[in-house]
């Protein structure tokens, strides 16, 4: 597996940076809602569920029964239908008549949903209430061609797809508009960020409207002059800029050799001595032939050669004010691999020279 080295210089991983309140916090009571449903896709070209998936035949029989056609599930064999599971996200304040996207995935032994049509299916919340109804042609991100026997080809996942704007909202989303007080939920709980958010709101409105309930929640009172203009007040708060403060963090993926860090993370003055030791073990086989007219047999004798090679250690000196960015550039200049850099960062943390959290994923 090829190792990858990535030093992320985006402002999101710096120690601090001015961001809008809209990106920094969400409003309590205003959120997405997940919906789920079970339905039937018809019109498949022989790629639907087989006899082993008995519940798709039961679903088809129940559907036909509601339309006045009575059949026995065990007496039918229809390979143009497939049982599917549906998922969708209901956005906050979605009104009846709004259209949303639907994700469709086969749950039986159907091999391809390409060209299928989803029959009208209700979408329910976790509480069982119906909030939308889905129907329409399924678009798959892949395809399957051939009939097996080594002549089949499959691209991506033809058993999963989506229906753009395939569901119509039947009842309004259960969103709670702010009234009297606005609760801002910080996406990353932090004492310093919460305090700065309170200060920014109070300074902008020239009143003590905001207070921090805890590091993850800031409560803002809606003034009387804004009581009839709640939407405008929320927009005014969301547009404010706050210097978000987060702990310095370095994220390391041991599987891929990826390092993600902010370039401004400081390293205390230190010296790094790094070298490589390579040990190789090679096995070769030699054929041993017996002498002519003897009772011996031809045998294969393994020959094992062990060699060790140690490269000269390379030294790096980091002065006051050095950053992770400086360290990585210096290590790359002497030919260090991403694996070497990961080990050095972990050693610096253990030695107390790196003022940042290290998270291994």
PyMOL commands that set and color helices and strands:
alter all, ss='L'
color gray80, all
select helices_A, chain A and resi 11-13+21-24+54-66+73-75+191-205+224-226+230-238+324-333+338-351
alter helices_A, ss='H'
color red, helices_A
select strands_A, chain A and resi 16-20+25-27+33-42+82-90+99-106+117-124+130-137+139-140+143-145+153-155+160-169+181-186+210-214+217-221+241-245+249-253+258-261+270-274+277-288+299-310+314-318+357-360
alter strands_A, ss='S'
color yellow, strands_A
deselect
rebuild
show_as cartoon
